[in-house]
Amino acid sequence: SIMMGHVYDNLIECDENFALQPGVATSWEQPDELTYVFTIGEGFKFHNGADLTMDDVLYSIERLANVAQMASTYEKIDSVTVDGNTLTIKVKEANTGFIRELTEVTIMNKAYCEEVGEAYANAPIGTGPYTVSAYTPGETVVLSAWADYPGGKPAIDTITFIAIEDTATRFMAV
């Protein structure tokens, strides 16, 4: 969701013009029609202080198999390998749109996710510019600027998302 885009960094990003931009992958290339090679940047940290590792990146891709809206992306992958700070994804067949699907790959903290299980959804730990400071399921989510964000502290200190169930009220709120 848009909200979690503030909490998590993605493998790669899209700008406002839908041009591909670096995320935790600082660069990438496609040496052939089936292979994508990503260089993962250094210095990324999770909100809990843990350093981003290649295990986290690999875990974030492998978990797509169990995420309903991303399972079709994972099914296109033939293999994922890691060598140093290089991630290589081989797809089963050529697909010019596949790289854009990777803009939806949020980078998760493997150790934290394995420790808390599905509870990570209520207390997410990402590498993005905001932390979740309050969450009431179905009602509100409050995000606070993360002072230690490597890209610099965000300009807005607090963002509050409020769930509005009634369509007319939601329309008027906009």
N, C-alpha and C positions, 0 to 999 in steps of 0.2 A: 504494500500500500504506500501511498505518498508519505504518510506519517512515518513509516519505518525507514523510508529513504533518508531520513534525517539521523537515524540511529545507526544504521549499517552503511558501510561502503560496499560497493559492488565490484565485481571483477573488472568490468569496464563500465563506463557511464555514457549517457547521451546528453548533449547540451540542449539548449532551448530550440535549436534548429535541427535536432535529431542527428547531429554529427557525432561519431564515436569519439569519446574522450577517455583519458586514463582514469582508472579507479585504483584498486590496489595493484593492478597490472599497469606498469608505467609505459610499456610498449608492447607491440605484438606484430607478428608477421604471419603470412600464410604462404609457406614455401611451395605448397602444391594444393590442389583443390580439396584434399581430404585432411590436411594438417594445419593446425593453428598453434603457434608457439608464442607464449606470453612470458614477459619478464616481470616478476613480482617485485615491487619496490620494497625498500627497507625503511624502518622507522615507524611502521604502523603499530599502534598499541590498541588493545581493547580497553574499554572503560574500567575493567577490573585491574588494569595495570599489566596484564599479560602481553607479551610481544606476539605479534602476528607471525605465525610460522607457515611453512609450506604444508604441514599436516592440516592446518586450519583451512587452507585454500582447497586442498584435495578433499577434505571432509565436506566442505561447502558444495562442491560439485557432486560428489557421490550421494549426498543426501537428497539431491533432486529427484532421484528415483522414487522417493517416498513423499514428495510434495505434489499433490494432485495437479495443480496448475502448471507444474514444471516437468512432470513425468514424460511428456512427449518430447521435450528437449533432451532429457537424459537418454531416451531410447535411440536418439540419433547418434549417440557417442559410441564409438568402437573401443577406444581406450583412452586413459588419462595417465600420464606419467610425469614424474618430477625428477629433475636433476639440478641440484643446487637451488638457485632462485628462478629456474625455468620450469614452466608448466607447459606440457604438450598435450593437446587434445586432438585425437584422430576421430573423424566421423565415418560412419558406415558408407555414406554416399555423398557426393557433392551437393551442397545446398548453400546458395549465395546468401540466404537470410539467416543462417545459423549464427553468425557472429553477433547479430542484433539480439538474438535470444539470450546471449550471454550477458547482456546489460541487466538482466533480471536476476543474476546470480549474486545473492547477498553473502557476504563473507561472515561466517559464524565462528565462534570460539569453540573448537572441538571439545576441549577439556570441560568447559563450563556446561555445554549442552549435554555431554555424557553424565556429568555430575547431577544436574537438576532435571534431566529428562524433558518432558513436554512443558514443564513449568517455565522454561526459558521464554515462552510466549508472553507470560505475565511479568517477567523481569528480564527483558532482553539486554544483552551485553554485546555491543558492536564496536566498530572502530570509527563511526561517524561523528559529526560535529555536535550531536545532542545526546544526552542521556535521558532515560525515562525516570522522572523524579516522582511521579504519582500516576497510578493507574486504577481506575474503577471500571471493571468490565461492563461494557454496554453503555457507559456514561461518559467518562472523560479520560484523557491521557494528557499529562503535562510533561513537556520536554524542556530540559534546561540546557543552556549552552555549556559545552564541556570545555573548561578553561585550558585543559591540556591537549586539545585537538592539534595534531601536528600541522594542520593547514592554517592554524590561527583561530582564536576564539571567534565564534560567529557574532554578527552584528546584533542579532536579536537575542536577548537573554532568555526569554521564556515563551514557549508556544503552547497554547492549550487547545486541544481538540475536544469538541463536545458532540456527542452523538445526539442527533435530532431525528426521532423516528417518524414524526408526522411530515408527510411530503410538503404540504402547504407551508408549514412552519419552517422547514428546511429551506424552501425556496425563498421565503421572506428574509431569512438569516443571511442569505448570500447577498 
